[in-house]
Amino acid sequence: MTKYTDTERTIRKLRVTATESHVVGSGGIVRIEAVSRPGLHCDIPYLAVWSDAGLIADYCRHHVLGVVYETGA
């Protein structure tokens, strides 16, 4: 199982709902990365979506349907 805090692989696509997804290179999105935010008792894994203007969205992992990583090909 892949940890959502896995920073070794580059995320290409983030699926949030059946109709909403974020893709690097589309809609001004330049990067999607695994980050953590401080919680009450521990750090909580999030996925952050970045554009040239800055952070445009972040999602806690239980709000994400899927993550697609770069294949390296």
mmCIF file of the N, C-alpha and C atoms, coordinates in Angstrom:
data_MODEL
# 
_entry.id   MODEL 
# 
loop_
_atom_site.group_PDB 
_atom_site.id 
_atom_site.type_symbol 
_atom_site.label_atom_id 
_atom_site.label_alt_id 
_atom_site.label_comp_id 
_atom_site.label_asym_id 
_atom_site.label_entity_id 
_atom_site.label_seq_id 
_atom_site.pdbx_PDB_ins_code 
_atom_site.Cartn_x 
_atom_site.Cartn_y 
_atom_site.Cartn_z 
_atom_site.occupancy 
_atom_site.B_iso_or_equiv 
_atom_site.pdbx_formal_charge 
_atom_site.auth_seq_id 
_atom_site.auth_comp_id 
_atom_site.auth_asym_id 
_atom_site.auth_atom_id 
_atom_site.pdbx_PDB_model_num 
ATOM 1   N N  . MET A 1 1  ? 0.839   -1.183 0.000   1.00 0.00 ? 1  MET A N  1 
ATOM 2   C CA . MET A 1 1  ? 0.000   0.000  0.000   1.00 0.00 ? 1  MET A CA 1 
ATOM 3   C C  . MET A 1 1  ? 0.883   1.244  0.000   1.00 0.00 ? 1  MET A C  1 
ATOM 4   N N  . THR A 1 2  ? 0.568   2.204  -0.839  1.00 0.00 ? 2  THR A N  1 
ATOM 5   C CA . THR A 1 2  ? 1.343   3.434  -0.930  1.00 0.00 ? 2  THR A CA 1 
ATOM 6   C C  . THR A 1 2  ? 0.901   4.410  0.145   1.00 0.00 ? 2  THR A C  1 
ATOM 7   N N  . LYS A 1 3  ? 1.858   4.982  0.829   1.00 0.00 ? 3  LYS A N  1 
ATOM 8   C CA . LYS A 1 3  ? 1.543   5.997  1.822   1.00 0.00 ? 3  LYS A CA 1 
ATOM 9   C C  . LYS A 1 3  ? 1.249   7.305  1.098   1.00 0.00 ? 3  LYS A C  1 
ATOM 10  N N  . TYR A 1 4  ? 0.289   8.079  1.582   1.00 0.00 ? 4  TYR A N  1 
ATOM 11  C CA . TYR A 1 4  ? -0.027  9.354  0.961   1.00 0.00 ? 4  TYR A CA 1 
ATOM 12  C C  . TYR A 1 4  ? 1.055   10.393 1.239   1.00 0.00 ? 4  TYR A C  1 
ATOM 13  N N  . THR A 1 5  ? 1.957   10.090 2.141   1.00 0.00 ? 5  THR A N  1 
ATOM 14  C CA . THR A 1 5  ? 3.073   11.003 2.389   1.00 0.00 ? 5  THR A CA 1 
ATOM 15  C C  . THR A 1 5  ? 4.300   10.574 1.592   1.00 0.00 ? 5  THR A C  1 
ATOM 16  N N  . ASP A 1 6  ? 4.111   9.687  0.619   1.00 0.00 ? 6  ASP A N  1 
ATOM 17  C CA . ASP A 1 6  ? 5.189   9.222  -0.249  1.00 0.00 ? 6  ASP A CA 1 
ATOM 18  C C  . ASP A 1 6  ? 5.681   10.392 -1.097  1.00 0.00 ? 6  ASP A C  1 
ATOM 19  N N  . THR A 1 7  ? 6.902   10.820 -0.867  1.00 0.00 ? 7  THR A N  1 
ATOM 20  C CA . THR A 1 7  ? 7.451   11.948 -1.619  1.00 0.00 ? 7  THR A CA 1 
ATOM 21  C C  . THR A 1 7  ? 8.473   11.502 -2.651  1.00 0.00 ? 7  THR A C  1 
ATOM 22  N N  . GLU A 1 8  ? 8.649   10.214 -2.805  1.00 0.00 ? 8  GLU A N  1 
ATOM 23  C CA . GLU A 1 8  ? 9.629   9.697  -3.757  1.00 0.00 ? 8  GLU A CA 1 
ATOM 24  C C  . GLU A 1 8  ? 9.090   9.695  -5.184  1.00 0.00 ? 8  GLU A C  1 
ATOM 25  N N  . ARG A 1 9  ? 7.796   9.660  -5.365  1.00 0.00 ? 9  ARG A N  1 
ATOM 26  C CA . ARG A 1 9  ? 7.205   9.589  -6.705  1.00 0.00 ? 9  ARG A CA 1 
ATOM 27  C C  . ARG A 1 9  ? 6.444   10.874 -7.019  1.00 0.00 ? 9  ARG A C  1 
ATOM 28  N N  . THR A 1 10 ? 6.427   11.238 -8.289  1.00 0.00 ? 10 THR A N  1 
ATOM 29  C CA . THR A 1 10 ? 5.757   12.445 -8.742  1.00 0.00 ? 10 THR A CA 1 
ATOM 30  C C  . THR A 1 10 ? 4.294   12.141 -9.060  1.00 0.00 ? 10 THR A C  1 
ATOM 31  N N  . ILE A 1 11 ? 3.393   12.932 -8.499  1.00 0.00 ? 11 ILE A N  1 
ATOM 32  C CA . ILE A 1 11 ? 1.962   12.751 -8.743  1.00 0.00 ? 11 ILE A CA 1 
ATOM 33  C C  . ILE A 1 11 ? 1.577   13.493 -10.015 1.00 0.00 ? 11 ILE A C  1 
ATOM 34  N N  . ARG A 1 12 ? 0.888   12.795 -10.921 1.00 0.00 ? 12 ARG A N  1 
ATOM 35  C CA . ARG A 1 12 ? 0.459   13.385 -12.186 1.00 0.00 ? 12 ARG A CA 1 
ATOM 36  C C  . ARG A 1 12 ? -1.008  13.798 -12.153 1.00 0.00 ? 12 ARG A C  1 
ATOM 37  N N  . LYS A 1 13 ? -1.861  13.020 -11.461 1.00 0.00 ? 13 LYS A N  1 
ATOM 38  C CA . LYS A 1 13 ? -3.300  13.282 -11.468 1.00 0.00 ? 13 LYS A CA 1 
ATOM 39  C C  . LYS A 1 13 ? -3.887  12.943 -10.109 1.00 0.00 ? 13 LYS A C  1 
ATOM 40  N N  . LEU A 1 14 ? -4.861  13.748 -9.706  1.00 0.00 ? 14 LEU A N  1 
ATOM 41  C CA . LEU A 1 14 ? -5.564  13.553 -8.446  1.00 0.00 ? 14 LEU A CA 1 
ATOM 42  C C  . LEU A 1 14 ? -7.057  13.530 -8.739  1.00 0.00 ? 14 LEU A C  1 
ATOM 43  N N  . ARG A 1 15 ? -7.713  12.409 -8.438  1.00 0.00 ? 15 ARG A N  1 
ATOM 44  C CA . ARG A 1 15 ? -9.157  12.280 -8.657  1.00 0.00 ? 15 ARG A CA 1 
ATOM 45  C C  . ARG A 1 15 ? -9.852  12.517 -7.325  1.00 0.00 ? 15 ARG A C  1 
ATOM 46  N N  . VAL A 1 16 ? -10.736 13.555 -7.285  1.00 0.00 ? 16 VAL A N  1 
ATOM 47  C CA . VAL A 1 16 ? -11.405 13.919 -6.042  1.00 0.00 ? 16 VAL A CA 1 
ATOM 48  C C  . VAL A 1 16 ? -12.834 13.386 -6.001  1.00 0.00 ? 16 VAL A C  1 
ATOM 49  N N  . THR A 1 17 ? -13.574 13.568 -7.077  1.00 0.00 ? 17 THR A N  1 
ATOM 50  C CA . THR A 1 17 ? -14.932 13.019 -7.193  1.00 0.00 ? 17 THR A CA 1 
ATOM 51  C C  . THR A 1 17 ? -15.059 12.389 -8.571  1.00 0.00 ? 17 THR A C  1 
ATOM 52  N N  . ALA A 1 18 ? -16.242 11.877 -8.871  1.00 0.00 ? 18 ALA A N  1 
ATOM 53  C CA . ALA A 1 18 ? -16.465 11.274 -10.186 1.00 0.00 ? 18 ALA A CA 1 
ATOM 54  C C  . ALA A 1 18 ? -16.328 12.291 -11.306 1.00 0.00 ? 18 ALA A C  1 
ATOM 55  N N  . THR A 1 19 ? -16.552 13.566 -11.004 1.00 0.00 ? 19 THR A N  1 
ATOM 56  C CA . THR A 1 19 ? -16.485 14.597 -12.045 1.00 0.00 ? 19 THR A CA 1 
ATOM 57  C C  . THR A 1 19 ? -15.367 15.613 -11.836 1.00 0.00 ? 19 THR A C  1 
ATOM 58  N N  . GLU A 1 20 ? -14.655 15.553 -10.727 1.00 0.00 ? 20 GLU A N  1 
ATOM 59  C CA . GLU A 1 20 ? -13.607 16.529 -10.437 1.00 0.00 ? 20 GLU A CA 1 
ATOM 60  C C  . GLU A 1 20 ? -12.253 15.856 -10.290 1.00 0.00 ? 20 GLU A C  1 
ATOM 61  N N  . SER A 1 21 ? -11.298 16.339 -11.079 1.00 0.00 ? 21 SER A N  1 
ATOM 62  C CA . SER A 1 21 ? -9.932  15.861 -10.944 1.00 0.00 ? 21 SER A CA 1 
ATOM 63  C C  . SER A 1 21 ? -8.975  17.001 -11.265 1.00 0.00 ? 21 SER A C  1 
ATOM 64  N N  . HIS A 1 22 ? -7.745  16.860 -10.818 1.00 0.00 ? 22 HIS A N  1 
ATOM 65  C CA . HIS A 1 22 ? -6.696  17.837 -11.073 1.00 0.00 ? 22 HIS A CA 1 
ATOM 66  C C  . HIS A 1 22 ? -5.563  17.115 -11.780 1.00 0.00 ? 22 HIS A C  1 
ATOM 67  N N  . VAL A 1 23 ? -5.096  17.689 -12.910 1.00 0.00 ? 23 VAL A N  1 
ATOM 68  C CA . VAL A 1 23 ? -4.033  17.080 -13.697 1.00 0.00 ? 23 VAL A CA 1 
ATOM 69  C C  . VAL A 1 23 ? -2.922  18.098 -13.883 1.00 0.00 ? 23 VAL A C  1 
ATOM 70  N N  . VAL A 1 24 ? -1.692  17.684 -13.598 1.00 0.00 ? 24 VAL A N  1 
ATOM 71  C CA . VAL A 1 24 ? -0.545  18.574 -13.797 1.00 0.00 ? 24 VAL A CA 1 
ATOM 72  C C  . VAL A 1 24 ? -0.444  18.908 -15.283 1.00 0.00 ? 24 VAL A C  1 
ATOM 73  N N  . GLY A 1 25 ? -0.298  20.201 -15.584 1.00 0.00 ? 25 GLY A N  1 
ATOM 74  C CA . GLY A 1 25 ? -0.210  20.661 -16.965 1.00 0.00 ? 25 GLY A CA 1 
ATOM 75  C C  . GLY A 1 25 ? -1.547  21.085 -17.544 1.00 0.00 ? 25 GLY A C  1 
ATOM 76  N N  . SER A 1 26 ? -2.622  20.925 -16.800 1.00 0.00 ? 26 SER A N  1 
ATOM 77  C CA . SER A 1 26 ? -3.959  21.286 -17.259 1.00 0.00 ? 26 SER A CA 1 
ATOM 78  C C  . SER A 1 26 ? -4.558  22.310 -16.305 1.00 0.00 ? 26 SER A C  1 
ATOM 79  N N  . GLY A 1 27 ? -5.172  23.345 -16.848 1.00 0.00 ? 27 GLY A N  1 
ATOM 80  C CA . GLY A 1 27 ? -5.837  24.343 -16.016 1.00 0.00 ? 27 GLY A CA 1 
ATOM 81  C C  . GLY A 1 27 ? -4.882  25.148 -15.147 1.00 0.00 ? 27 GLY A C  1 
ATOM 82  N N  . GLY A 1 28 ? -3.645  25.271 -15.577 1.00 0.00 ? 28 GLY A N  1 
ATOM 83  C CA . GLY A 1 28 ? -2.676  26.049 -14.815 1.00 0.00 ? 28 GLY A CA 1 
ATOM 84  C C  . GLY A 1 28 ? -2.029  25.319 -13.657 1.00 0.00 ? 28 GLY A C  1 
ATOM 85  N N  . ILE A 1 29 ? -2.314  24.034 -13.493 1.00 0.00 ? 29 ILE A N  1 
ATOM 86  C CA . ILE A 1 29 ? -1.744  23.258 -12.390 1.00 0.00 ? 29 ILE A CA 1 
ATOM 87  C C  . ILE A 1 29 ? -0.300  22.897 -12.721 1.00 0.00 ? 29 ILE A C  1 
ATOM 88  N N  . VAL A 1 30 ? 0.606   23.239 -11.819 1.00 0.00 ? 30 VAL A N  1 
ATOM 89  C CA . VAL A 1 30 ? 2.026   22.974 -12.041 1.00 0.00 ? 30 VAL A CA 1 
ATOM 90  C C  . VAL A 1 30 ? 2.575   21.852 -11.172 1.00 0.00 ? 30 VAL A C  1 
ATOM 91  N N  . ARG A 1 31 ? 1.904   21.541 -10.066 1.00 0.00 ? 31 ARG A N  1 
ATOM 92  C CA . ARG A 1 31 ? 2.419   20.515 -9.164  1.00 0.00 ? 31 ARG A CA 1 
ATOM 93  C C  . ARG A 1 31 ? 1.309   20.001 -8.253  1.00 0.00 ? 31 ARG A C  1 
ATOM 94  N N  . ILE A 1 32 ? 1.346   18.705 -7.976  1.00 0.00 ? 32 ILE A N  1 
ATOM 95  C CA . ILE A 1 32 ? 0.516   18.084 -6.943  1.00 0.00 ? 32 ILE A CA 1 
ATOM 96  C C  . ILE A 1 32 ? 1.487   17.345 -6.033  1.00 0.00 ? 32 ILE A C  1 
ATOM 97  N N  . GLU A 1 33 ? 1.393   17.605 -4.742  1.00 0.00 ? 33 GLU A N  1 
ATOM 98  C CA . GLU A 1 33 ? 2.355   16.984 -3.836  1.00 0.00 ? 33 GLU A CA 1 
ATOM 99  C C  . GLU A 1 33 ? 1.703   16.487 -2.558  1.00 0.00 ? 33 GLU A C  1 
ATOM 100 N N  . ALA A 1 34 ? 2.324   15.469 -1.977  1.00 0.00 ? 34 ALA A N  1 
ATOM 101 C CA . ALA A 1 34 ? 1.898   14.956 -0.678  1.00 0.00 ? 34 ALA A CA 1 
ATOM 102 C C  . ALA A 1 34 ? 2.504   15.835 0.401   1.00 0.00 ? 34 ALA A C  1 
ATOM 103 N N  . VAL A 1 35 ? 1.661   16.316 1.307   1.00 0.00 ? 35 VAL A N  1 
ATOM 104 C CA . VAL A 1 35 ? 2.103   17.164 2.415   1.00 0.00 ? 35 VAL A CA 1 
ATOM 105 C C  . VAL A 1 35 ? 1.429   16.669 3.690   1.00 0.00 ? 35 VAL A C  1 
ATOM 106 N N  . SER A 1 36 ? 1.791   17.237 4.806   1.00 0.00 ? 36 SER A N  1 
ATOM 107 C CA . SER A 1 36 ? 1.094   16.903 6.050   1.00 0.00 ? 36 SER A CA 1 
ATOM 108 C C  . SER A 1 36 ? 0.746   18.197 6.772   1.00 0.00 ? 36 SER A C  1 
ATOM 109 N N  . ARG A 1 37 ? -0.359  18.163 7.475   1.00 0.00 ? 37 ARG A N  1 
ATOM 110 C CA . ARG A 1 37 ? -0.821  19.302 8.268   1.00 0.00 ? 37 ARG A CA 1 
ATOM 111 C C  . ARG A 1 37 ? -0.910  18.830 9.720   1.00 0.00 ? 37 ARG A C  1 
ATOM 112 N N  . PRO A 1 38 ? -0.575  19.696 10.661  1.00 0.00 ? 38 PRO A N  1 
ATOM 113 C CA . PRO A 1 38 ? -0.641  19.276 12.060  1.00 0.00 ? 38 PRO A CA 1 
ATOM 114 C C  . PRO A 1 38 ? -2.086  19.050 12.510  1.00 0.00 ? 38 PRO A C  1 
ATOM 115 N N  . GLY A 1 39 ? -2.308  17.916 13.148  1.00 0.00 ? 39 GLY A N  1 
ATOM 116 C CA . GLY A 1 39 ? -3.608  17.614 13.729  1.00 0.00 ? 39 GLY A CA 1 
ATOM 117 C C  . GLY A 1 39 ? -3.522  17.695 15.241  1.00 0.00 ? 39 GLY A C  1 
ATOM 118 N N  . LEU A 1 40 ? -4.584  17.338 15.903  1.00 0.00 ? 40 LEU A N  1 
ATOM 119 C CA . LEU A 1 40 ? -4.623  17.406 17.361  1.00 0.00 ? 40 LEU A CA 1 
ATOM 120 C C  . LEU A 1 40 ? -3.589  16.481 18.004  1.00 0.00 ? 40 LEU A C  1 
ATOM 121 N N  . HIS A 1 41 ? -3.469  15.250 17.487  1.00 0.00 ? 41 HIS A N  1 
ATOM 122 C CA . HIS A 1 41 ? -2.561  14.271 18.089  1.00 0.00 ? 41 HIS A CA 1 
ATOM 123 C C  . HIS A 1 41 ? -1.447  13.812 17.154  1.00 0.00 ? 41 HIS A C  1 
ATOM 124 N N  . CYS A 1 42 ? -1.549  14.120 15.859  1.00 0.00 ? 42 CYS A N  1 
ATOM 125 C CA . CYS A 1 42 ? -0.531  13.676 14.911  1.00 0.00 ? 42 CYS A CA 1 
ATOM 126 C C  . CYS A 1 42 ? -0.646  14.491 13.623  1.00 0.00 ? 42 CYS A C  1 
ATOM 127 N N  . ASP A 1 43 ? 0.327   14.327 12.736  1.00 0.00 ? 43 ASP A N  1 
ATOM 128 C CA . ASP A 1 43 ? 0.240   14.973 11.430  1.00 0.00 ? 43 ASP A CA 1 
ATOM 129 C C  . ASP A 1 43 ? -0.772  14.236 10.569  1.00 0.00 ? 43 ASP A C  1 
ATOM 130 N N  . ILE A 1 44 ? -1.535  14.993 9.782   1.00 0.00 ? 44 ILE A N  1 
ATOM 131 C CA . ILE A 1 44 ? -2.565  14.425 8.924   1.00 0.00 ? 44 ILE A CA 1 
ATOM 132 C C  . ILE A 1 44 ? -2.109  14.558 7.471   1.00 0.00 ? 44 ILE A C  1 
ATOM 133 N N  . PRO A 1 45 ? -2.089  13.460 6.704   1.00 0.00 ? 45 PRO A N  1 
ATOM 134 C CA . PRO A 1 45 ? -1.639  13.529 5.318   1.00 0.00 ? 45 PRO A CA 1 
ATOM 135 C C  . PRO A 1 45 ? -2.656  14.236 4.418   1.00 0.00 ? 45 PRO A C  1 
ATOM 136 N N  . TYR A 1 46 ? -2.166  15.148 3.617   1.00 0.00 ? 46 TYR A N  1 
ATOM 137 C CA . TYR A 1 46 ? -2.965  15.892 2.653   1.00 0.00 ? 46 TYR A CA 1 
ATOM 138 C C  . TYR A 1 46 ? -2.301  15.819 1.298   1.00 0.00 ? 46 TYR A C  1 
ATOM 139 N N  . LEU A 1 47 ? -3.046  16.133 0.261   1.00 0.00 ? 47 LEU A N  1 
ATOM 140 C CA . LEU A 1 47 ? -2.518  16.300 -1.079  1.00 0.00 ? 47 LEU A CA 1 
ATOM 141 C C  . LEU A 1 47 ? -2.792  17.741 -1.491  1.00 0.00 ? 47 LEU A C  1 
ATOM 142 N N  . ALA A 1 48 ? -1.742  18.466 -1.858  1.00 0.00 ? 48 ALA A N  1 
ATOM 143 C CA . ALA A 1 48 ? -1.846  19.885 -2.201  1.00 0.00 ? 48 ALA A CA 1 
ATOM 144 C C  . ALA A 1 48 ? -1.730  20.068 -3.709  1.00 0.00 ? 48 ALA A C  1 
ATOM 145 N N  . VAL A 1 49 ? -2.577  20.937 -4.266  1.00 0.00 ? 49 VAL A N  1 
ATOM 146 C CA . VAL A 1 49 ? -2.592  21.238 -5.698  1.00 0.00 ? 49 VAL A CA 1 
ATOM 147 C C  . VAL A 1 49 ? -2.106  22.670 -5.874  1.00 0.00 ? 49 VAL A C  1 
ATOM 148 N N  . TRP A 1 50 ? -1.038  22.844 -6.666  1.00 0.00 ? 50 TRP A N  1 
ATOM 149 C CA . TRP A 1 50 ? -0.399  24.140 -6.847  1.00 0.00 ? 50 TRP A CA 1 
ATOM 150 C C  . TRP A 1 50 ? -0.518  24.650 -8.274  1.00 0.00 ? 50 TRP A C  1 
ATOM 151 N N  . SER A 1 51 ? -0.706  25.965 -8.418  1.00 0.00 ? 51 SER A N  1 
ATOM 152 C CA . SER A 1 51 ? -0.627  26.646 -9.708  1.00 0.00 ? 51 SER A CA 1 
ATOM 153 C C  . SER A 1 51 ? 0.465   27.695 -9.598  1.00 0.00 ? 51 SER A C  1 
ATOM 154 N N  . ASP A 1 52 ? 0.690   28.439 -10.674 1.00 0.00 ? 52 ASP A N  1 
ATOM 155 C CA . ASP A 1 52 ? 1.679   29.523 -10.617 1.00 0.00 ? 52 ASP A CA 1 
ATOM 156 C C  . ASP A 1 52 ? 1.317   30.557 -9.556  1.00 0.00 ? 52 ASP A C  1 
ATOM 157 N N  . ALA A 1 53 ? 0.027   30.721 -9.296  1.00 0.00 ? 53 ALA A N  1 
ATOM 158 C CA . ALA A 1 53 ? -0.446  31.707 -8.327  1.00 0.00 ? 53 ALA A CA 1 
ATOM 159 C C  . ALA A 1 53 ? -0.325  31.228 -6.880  1.00 0.00 ? 53 ALA A C  1 
ATOM 160 N N  . GLY A 1 54 ? -0.075  29.951 -6.675  1.00 0.00 ? 54 GLY A N  1 
ATOM 161 C CA . GLY A 1 54 ? 0.039   29.409 -5.326  1.00 0.00 ? 54 GLY A CA 1 
ATOM 162 C C  . GLY A 1 54 ? -0.864  28.206 -5.115  1.00 0.00 ? 54 GLY A C  1 
ATOM 163 N N  . LEU A 1 55 ? -1.125  27.902 -3.865  1.00 0.00 ? 55 LEU A N  1 
ATOM 164 C CA . LEU A 1 55 ? -1.964  26.761 -3.494  1.00 0.00 ? 55 LEU A CA 1 
ATOM 165 C C  . LEU A 1 55 ? -3.408  27.035 -3.911  1.00 0.00 ? 55 LEU A C  1 
ATOM 166 N N  . ILE A 1 56 ? -3.979  26.136 -4.718  1.00 0.00 ? 56 ILE A N  1 
ATOM 167 C CA . ILE A 1 56 ? -5.367  26.340 -5.144  1.00 0.00 ? 56 ILE A CA 1 
ATOM 168 C C  . ILE A 1 56 ? -6.334  25.360 -4.481  1.00 0.00 ? 56 ILE A C  1 
ATOM 169 N N  . ALA A 1 57 ? -5.807  24.238 -3.974  1.00 0.00 ? 57 ALA A N  1 
ATOM 170 C CA . ALA A 1 57 ? -6.670  23.277 -3.277  1.00 0.00 ? 57 ALA A CA 1 
ATOM 171 C C  . ALA A 1 57 ? -5.808  22.319 -2.476  1.00 0.00 ? 57 ALA A C  1 
ATOM 172 N N  . ASP A 1 58 ? -6.369  21.822 -1.378  1.00 0.00 ? 58 ASP A N  1 
ATOM 173 C CA . ASP A 1 58 ? -5.729  20.719 -0.674  1.00 0.00 ? 58 ASP A CA 1 
ATOM 174 C C  . ASP A 1 58 ? -6.818  19.811 -0.125  1.00 0.00 ? 58 ASP A C  1 
ATOM 175 N N  . TYR A 1 59 ? -6.504  18.519 -0.110  1.00 0.00 ? 59 TYR A N  1 
ATOM 176 C CA . TYR A 1 59 ? -7.490  17.510 0.247   1.00 0.00 ? 59 TYR A CA 1 
ATOM 177 C C  . TYR A 1 59 ? -6.906  16.553 1.268   1.00 0.00 ? 59 TYR A C  1 
ATOM 178 N N  . CYS A 1 60 ? -7.661  16.282 2.305   1.00 0.00 ? 60 CYS A N  1 
ATOM 179 C CA . CYS A 1 60 ? -7.301  15.230 3.239   1.00 0.00 ? 60 CYS A CA 1 
ATOM 180 C C  . CYS A 1 60 ? -7.470  13.898 2.502   1.00 0.00 ? 60 CYS A C  1 
ATOM 181 N N  . ARG A 1 61 ? -6.678  12.900 2.852   1.00 0.00 ? 61 ARG A N  1 
ATOM 182 C CA . ARG A 1 61 ? -6.665  11.681 2.042   1.00 0.00 ? 61 ARG A CA 1 
ATOM 183 C C  . ARG A 1 61 ? -8.000  10.952 1.982   1.00 0.00 ? 61 ARG A C  1 
ATOM 184 N N  . HIS A 1 62 ? -8.872  11.096 2.993   1.00 0.00 ? 62 HIS A N  1 
ATOM 185 C CA . HIS A 1 62 ? -10.148 10.391 2.922   1.00 0.00 ? 62 HIS A CA 1 
ATOM 186 C C  . HIS A 1 62 ? -11.145 11.092 1.995   1.00 0.00 ? 62 HIS A C  1 
ATOM 187 N N  . HIS A 1 63 ? -10.776 12.237 1.427   1.00 0.00 ? 63 HIS A N  1 
ATOM 188 C CA . HIS A 1 63 ? -11.612 12.922 0.439   1.00 0.00 ? 63 HIS A CA 1 
ATOM 189 C C  . HIS A 1 63 ? -11.129 12.680 -0.985  1.00 0.00 ? 63 HIS A C  1 
ATOM 190 N N  . VAL A 1 64 ? -10.168 11.797 -1.171  1.00 0.00 ? 64 VAL A N  1 
ATOM 191 C CA . VAL A 1 64 ? -9.569  11.540 -2.476  1.00 0.00 ? 64 VAL A CA 1 
ATOM 192 C C  . VAL A 1 64 ? -9.964  10.147 -2.966  1.00 0.00 ? 64 VAL A C  1 
ATOM 193 N N  . LEU A 1 65 ? -10.405 10.077 -4.223  1.00 0.00 ? 65 LEU A N  1 
ATOM 194 C CA . LEU A 1 65 ? -10.754 8.778  -4.800  1.00 0.00 ? 65 LEU A CA 1 
ATOM 195 C C  . LEU A 1 65 ? -9.549  8.049  -5.365  1.00 0.00 ? 65 LEU A C  1 
ATOM 196 N N  . GLY A 1 66 ? -8.580  8.808  -5.912  1.00 0.00 ? 66 GLY A N  1 
ATOM 197 C CA . GLY A 1 66 ? -7.428  8.133  -6.493  1.00 0.00 ? 66 GLY A CA 1 
ATOM 198 C C  . GLY A 1 66 ? -6.290  9.077  -6.816  1.00 0.00 ? 66 GLY A C  1 
ATOM 199 N N  . VAL A 1 67 ? -5.102  8.495  -6.919  1.00 0.00 ? 67 VAL A N  1 
ATOM 200 C CA . VAL A 1 67 ? -3.889  9.230  -7.247  1.00 0.00 ? 67 VAL A CA 1 
ATOM 201 C C  . VAL A 1 67 ? -3.193  8.482  -8.380  1.00 0.00 ? 67 VAL A C  1 
ATOM 202 N N  . VAL A 1 68 ? -2.771  9.211  -9.420  1.00 0.00 ? 68 VAL A N  1 
ATOM 203 C CA . VAL A 1 68 ? -2.029  8.629  -10.529 1.00 0.00 ? 68 VAL A CA 1 
ATOM 204 C C  . VAL A 1 68 ? -0.620  9.216  -10.488 1.00 0.00 ? 68 VAL A C  1 
ATOM 205 N N  . TYR A 1 69 ? 0.376   8.337  -10.498 1.00 0.00 ? 69 TYR A N  1 
ATOM 206 C CA . TYR A 1 69 ? 1.767   8.764  -10.434 1.00 0.00 ? 69 TYR A CA 1 
ATOM 207 C C  . TYR A 1 69 ? 2.393   8.742  -11.825 1.00 0.00 ? 69 TYR A C  1 
ATOM 208 N N  . GLU A 1 70 ? 3.463   9.504  -11.998 1.00 0.00 ? 70 GLU A N  1 
ATOM 209 C CA . GLU A 1 70 ? 4.253   9.455  -13.232 1.00 0.00 ? 70 GLU A CA 1 
ATOM 210 C C  . GLU A 1 70 ? 4.819   8.054  -13.374 1.00 0.00 ? 70 GLU A C  1 
ATOM 211 N N  . THR A 1 71 ? 4.899   7.579  -14.599 1.00 0.00 ? 71 THR A N  1 
ATOM 212 C CA . THR A 1 71 ? 5.398   6.223  -14.820 1.00 0.00 ? 71 THR A CA 1 
ATOM 213 C C  . THR A 1 71 ? 6.899   6.190  -15.045 1.00 0.00 ? 71 THR A C  1 
ATOM 214 N N  . GLY A 1 72 ? 7.495   7.320  -15.382 1.00 0.00 ? 72 GLY A N  1 
ATOM 215 C CA . GLY A 1 72 ? 8.926   7.363  -15.621 1.00 0.00 ? 72 GLY A CA 1 
ATOM 216 C C  . GLY A 1 72 ? 9.300   6.951  -17.021 1.00 0.00 ? 72 GLY A C  1 
ATOM 217 N N  . ALA A 1 73 ? 8.319   6.740  -17.883 1.00 0.00 ? 73 ALA A N  1 
ATOM 218 C CA . ALA A 1 73 ? 8.586   6.326  -19.262 1.00 0.00 ? 73 ALA A CA 1 
ATOM 219 C C  . ALA A 1 73 ? 8.880   7.502  -20.149 1.00 0.00 ? 73 ALA A C  1 
# 
